[in-house]
Amino acid sequence: MNESAPFLLRPFPEWENRVRAAFTSRHLAVRDPSLPNPAAGSPPSPAGASTGAYSDLNLGFLSGDDPERVARNWKTVLDAEGLAEKTLVIPRMVHGDVFIDADGLTETGNVREAEGPEVGEAGLRRLEPQGADALFSRSSRRVLAVTMADCLTALIFDPAGGTIAAVHAGWRGTRARILEKTLRFLANSGRIRAESALVAFGPCLRPDSLEVGAEVAAGLDPEFVIGKAGRFYFDMPGCNRAQAIAAGVLVDHIRDSGGCTLTEPERYFSYRSDGQASGRLAAFISLVEP
């Protein structure tokens, strides 16, 4: 594992002998926001494979970027954590409330194995379950990942039960209570003990940045909708924190990495800022071989 990788934020440092987990930033090297934009002609820092609007550590295969560049970026990330030999499981998400067992994917028809140029020179093996926004596993052979460019991502690890999970929860997924549903299922099925589970949130739109329309606001948990001068804002991390607590997770077992995707463009991709040609950040987690 590369302890000095500046593009990774590791939420469970005390359990790194049991699990590898991280949230990514948009650049392979940390950039000083006071310096000129590299796109404007200043010397670039060591960079990921993606260029232009996707510069430079884009991890979204469906973002419109060259899939081979994305695969090379993923290879860089996985190499940094010593995970390059494992299979990456990264779903085609639909902003819903479906969660799946990543360990059973080879026995189902609801999965697509990437082939050809999408694997290419990077040598990346990945599986793409369809229509899921959360994954869980007890296998050390998988890397579970979800991507985003404003939505909240959550990583779950139960040191007692040995189960990991990755959850994608934008405002739609939060409204559908995907994090709470995933945690309750894992607890009710004996895969985790809620009181020992750890939940970590990645960078996302923060309450001051996630503006929603009146119709959307009416369908969200009113406790986390903030009205300001006729506008409505949603506290997505706060709502997901409440859902985790409702599912039995202890308050001091919930960790928020901080970071706002909209207001920190030097560190994060943002769909609201960059539009359709936005890169994607990732949250990933994998059990360490015993």
C-alpha positions as CSV (number, residue, x, y, z in Angstrom):
1,M,0.0,0.0,0.0
2,N,1.2,3.5,-0.9
3,E,1.0,5.4,2.4
4,S,1.9,8.7,0.6
5,A,-0.9,8.7,-2.1
6,P,-2.3,12.2,-1.7
7,F,-5.3,11.5,-3.9
8,L,-6.8,9.1,-1.4
9,L,-8.7,9.8,1.9
10,R,-8.7,6.7,4.0
11,P,-11.6,6.6,6.5
12,F,-10.7,3.6,8.6
13,P,-6.9,3.9,9.3
14,E,-7.1,1.9,12.5
15,W,-8.4,-1.1,10.5
16,E,-6.0,-1.1,7.6
17,N,-4.8,-4.6,8.5
18,R,-8.4,-5.7,7.9
19,V,-9.7,-3.5,5.1
20,R,-8.6,-1.1,2.4
21,A,-11.0,1.8,1.9
22,A,-10.7,5.3,0.5
23,F,-12.5,8.2,-1.2
24,T,-10.7,9.8,-4.2
25,S,-9.9,13.3,-5.2
26,R,-9.9,14.5,-8.8
27,H,-6.2,14.9,-9.1
28,L,-3.5,12.3,-8.8
29,A,-1.3,15.0,-7.1
30,V,-2.6,17.6,-4.7
31,R,-2.7,20.9,-6.4
32,D,-2.2,24.3,-4.8
33,P,-5.4,26.3,-5.7
34,S,-3.3,29.5,-5.5
35,L,-1.3,28.5,-8.5
36,P,-2.5,29.0,-12.1
37,N,-4.7,26.4,-13.6
38,P,-2.6,23.8,-15.4
39,A,-5.0,24.0,-18.3
40,A,-4.0,27.7,-18.8
41,G,-0.4,26.8,-19.4
42,S,1.3,26.3,-16.1
43,P,3.5,23.2,-15.6
44,P,1.2,20.2,-14.7
45,S,1.7,18.1,-11.6
46,P,2.1,14.4,-12.0
47,A,-1.3,13.5,-13.5
48,G,-3.8,10.7,-14.1
49,A,-4.6,9.5,-17.6
50,S,-7.6,11.7,-18.3
51,T,-7.4,15.1,-19.9
52,G,-9.5,18.2,-20.7
53,A,-12.7,18.4,-18.7
54,Y,-11.9,15.0,-17.2
55,S,-8.5,16.0,-15.9
56,D,-7.1,14.0,-14.4
57,L,-8.2,11.2,-12.2
58,N,-11.6,10.5,-13.6
59,L,-13.0,7.1,-12.4
60,G,-16.3,7.2,-14.2
61,F,-16.7,4.6,-17.1
62,L,-20.0,6.2,-18.1
63,S,-18.9,9.8,-17.9
64,G,-18.1,10.2,-21.6
65,D,-14.3,9.9,-21.1
66,D,-12.2,7.4,-23.0
67,P,-12.8,4.1,-21.2
68,E,-9.2,3.1,-21.6
69,R,-8.1,6.2,-19.8
70,V,-10.6,5.5,-17.0
71,A,-9.3,2.0,-16.7
72,R,-5.7,3.3,-16.4
73,N,-6.8,5.7,-13.7
74,W,-8.5,2.8,-11.8
75,K,-5.3,0.8,-12.2
76,T,-3.3,3.6,-10.6
77,V,-5.8,3.8,-7.7
78,L,-5.9,0.1,-7.1
79,D,-2.1,-0.2,-7.4
80,A,-1.7,2.4,-4.7
81,E,-3.7,0.3,-2.3
82,G,-2.3,-3.1,-3.3
83,L,-5.6,-4.2,-4.9
84,A,-4.7,-4.5,-8.5
85,E,-5.1,-8.2,-8.7
86,K,-8.7,-8.1,-7.4
87,T,-12.0,-7.8,-9.4
88,L,-13.5,-4.3,-9.3
89,V,-17.3,-4.4,-8.8
90,I,-18.8,-1.1,-9.9
91,P,-22.5,-0.9,-10.6
92,R,-24.5,1.0,-13.2
93,M,-26.4,3.1,-10.8
94,V,-29.9,4.4,-11.2
95,H,-30.4,6.6,-8.1
96,G,-32.6,4.0,-6.5
97,D,-32.8,1.9,-3.4
98,V,-31.5,-1.5,-4.7
99,F,-28.6,-3.2,-2.9
100,I,-27.0,-6.5,-4.0
101,D,-24.7,-9.1,-2.7
102,A,-21.5,-8.7,-4.8
103,D,-20.4,-12.3,-3.8
104,G,-23.2,-13.8,-5.8
105,L,-22.8,-11.9,-9.0
106,T,-21.3,-14.8,-11.0
107,E,-24.4,-16.8,-10.2
108,T,-26.8,-14.2,-11.5
109,G,-27.6,-12.9,-14.9
110,N,-27.8,-9.3,-13.7
111,V,-24.1,-8.5,-14.4
112,R,-21.9,-7.6,-17.3
113,E,-18.2,-8.4,-17.5
114,A,-16.3,-5.6,-19.2
115,E,-14.3,-6.9,-22.2
116,G,-12.1,-5.6,-25.0
117,P,-10.9,-2.0,-24.9
118,E,-12.6,-1.2,-21.6
119,V,-10.0,-3.6,-20.0
120,G,-7.3,-3.1,-22.5
121,E,-3.7,-2.3,-21.5
122,A,-4.6,-1.5,-18.0
123,G,-5.4,-5.1,-17.3
124,L,-8.4,-4.2,-15.2
125,R,-11.0,-6.8,-14.5
126,R,-14.4,-5.4,-13.5
127,L,-18.0,-6.5,-13.1
128,E,-20.9,-4.1,-13.7
129,P,-24.1,-5.2,-11.9
130,Q,-27.1,-3.4,-13.4
131,G,-29.5,-1.1,-11.6
132,A,-28.0,-1.2,-8.1
133,D,-26.8,1.7,-5.9
134,A,-25.3,-0.3,-3.1
135,L,-23.1,-3.4,-2.8
136,F,-22.0,-5.6,0.1
137,S,-19.5,-8.5,0.4
138,R,-17.7,-10.8,2.7
139,S,-15.1,-11.8,0.1
140,S,-11.5,-10.5,0.0
141,R,-11.4,-11.1,-3.7
142,R,-13.6,-8.1,-4.6
143,V,-13.2,-4.3,-4.6
144,L,-16.6,-2.7,-4.1
145,A,-16.9,0.8,-5.6
146,V,-19.5,3.5,-6.3
147,T,-18.8,6.7,-8.2
148,M,-20.3,10.2,-8.1
149,A,-19.9,13.9,-9.0
150,D,-21.9,15.5,-6.2
151,C,-23.9,12.7,-4.6
152,L,-23.0,11.3,-1.2
153,T,-21.1,8.0,-1.0
154,A,-20.9,5.9,2.1
155,L,-18.5,3.1,3.0
156,I,-19.5,0.5,5.6
157,F,-17.3,-1.9,7.5
158,D,-18.1,-4.1,10.5
159,P,-14.9,-5.2,12.1
160,A,-16.9,-7.8,14.2
161,G,-18.8,-9.4,11.3
162,G,-16.3,-8.9,8.5
163,T,-18.8,-7.4,6.1
164,I,-18.1,-4.4,3.8
165,A,-20.5,-2.3,1.7
166,A,-20.4,0.7,-0.6
167,V,-23.5,2.9,-1.0
168,H,-24.4,5.7,-3.5
169,A,-26.9,8.1,-2.1
170,G,-27.7,11.3,-3.9
171,W,-30.8,13.3,-3.0
172,R,-33.0,10.7,-4.8
173,G,-31.3,7.8,-3.1
174,T,-31.4,9.6,0.3
175,R,-35.2,10.2,-0.2
176,A,-35.5,6.4,-0.9
177,R,-33.5,5.8,2.3
178,I,-31.0,3.5,0.6
179,L,-28.4,3.8,3.3
180,E,-30.9,2.9,6.1
181,K,-32.4,0.0,4.0
182,T,-28.9,-1.4,3.3
183,L,-27.9,-1.2,7.0
184,R,-31.1,-2.7,8.2
185,F,-30.8,-5.6,5.7
186,L,-27.2,-6.3,6.7
187,A,-28.1,-6.3,10.4
188,N,-31.3,-8.3,10.0
189,S,-29.5,-11.0,7.9
190,G,-26.7,-11.3,10.4
191,R,-24.0,-9.9,8.1
192,I,-23.3,-7.0,10.5
193,R,-24.0,-5.9,14.0
194,A,-25.3,-2.4,13.8
195,E,-23.6,-1.4,17.1
196,S,-20.1,-2.4,15.8
197,A,-20.5,-1.1,12.2
198,L,-18.5,1.9,11.0
199,V,-20.0,4.2,8.4
200,A,-18.0,6.9,6.5
201,F,-19.2,9.6,4.2
202,G,-17.2,11.0,1.3
203,P,-17.1,14.5,-0.2
204,C,-20.5,15.6,-1.6
205,L,-22.7,18.6,-2.0
206,R,-23.0,20.2,1.4
207,P,-26.1,22.0,2.8
208,D,-25.2,25.4,1.5
209,S,-24.6,24.0,-2.0
210,L,-27.4,21.5,-2.6
211,E,-30.2,23.7,-3.8
212,V,-33.4,21.9,-4.7
213,G,-36.7,23.1,-6.2
214,A,-39.9,23.5,-4.1
215,E,-41.4,20.3,-5.5
216,V,-38.3,18.2,-4.6
217,A,-38.0,19.8,-1.2
218,A,-41.6,18.8,-0.4
219,G,-40.7,15.1,-0.9
220,L,-37.6,15.2,1.4
221,D,-37.3,14.8,5.1
222,P,-38.4,18.3,6.3
223,E,-35.9,18.2,9.2
224,F,-33.1,18.5,6.7
225,V,-34.6,21.0,4.3
226,I,-33.3,24.6,4.9
227,G,-35.3,27.5,3.5
228,K,-33.4,30.7,2.6
229,A,-34.9,33.7,0.9
230,G,-37.4,31.6,-1.0
231,R,-34.9,28.9,-1.9
232,F,-34.5,25.4,-0.6
233,Y,-31.4,23.6,0.4
234,F,-31.0,20.0,1.5
235,D,-28.6,18.7,4.2
236,M,-27.8,15.3,2.5
237,P,-25.0,14.3,4.9
238,G,-27.2,15.1,7.9
239,C,-30.1,13.1,6.6
240,N,-28.0,10.1,5.9
241,R,-26.4,10.4,9.3
242,A,-29.9,10.3,10.8
243,Q,-30.8,7.2,8.7
244,A,-27.6,5.4,9.9
245,I,-28.5,6.1,13.5
246,A,-32.1,5.0,12.9
247,A,-30.6,1.7,11.6
248,G,-28.7,1.2,14.9
249,V,-25.3,2.6,14.1
250,L,-23.7,4.4,17.0
251,V,-23.2,8.2,16.6
252,D,-19.5,8.1,17.2
253,H,-19.2,5.3,14.6
254,I,-20.2,7.7,11.8
255,R,-17.4,9.6,10.1
256,D,-17.8,12.4,7.7
257,S,-14.7,13.2,5.6
258,G,-16.0,16.7,4.8
259,G,-15.4,18.4,1.5
260,C,-17.8,20.1,-0.8
261,T,-17.8,19.1,-4.5
262,L,-19.2,22.3,-5.7
263,T,-17.1,24.8,-3.8
264,E,-13.7,23.0,-4.0
265,P,-13.2,22.5,-7.7
266,E,-9.4,22.2,-7.2
267,R,-10.1,18.9,-5.3
268,Y,-13.3,17.4,-6.6
269,F,-15.4,16.9,-9.7
270,S,-18.9,18.4,-9.7
271,Y,-21.7,17.7,-12.1
272,R,-23.5,20.9,-11.1
273,S,-20.3,22.9,-11.8
274,D,-19.0,21.0,-14.8
275,G,-22.1,19.7,-16.5
276,Q,-22.3,16.5,-18.6
277,A,-18.6,16.4,-19.2
278,S,-17.9,16.0,-15.5
279,G,-15.4,13.4,-14.2
280,R,-16.3,11.1,-11.4
281,L,-14.9,10.6,-7.9
282,A,-15.0,7.2,-6.3
283,A,-15.5,5.5,-3.0
284,F,-14.1,1.9,-2.7
285,I,-13.5,-0.7,-0.1
286,S,-12.0,-4.2,0.0
287,L,-11.3,-6.8,2.7
288,V,-7.7,-7.7,3.2
289,E,-6.6,-11.3,2.7
290,P,-6.6,-13.0,6.2
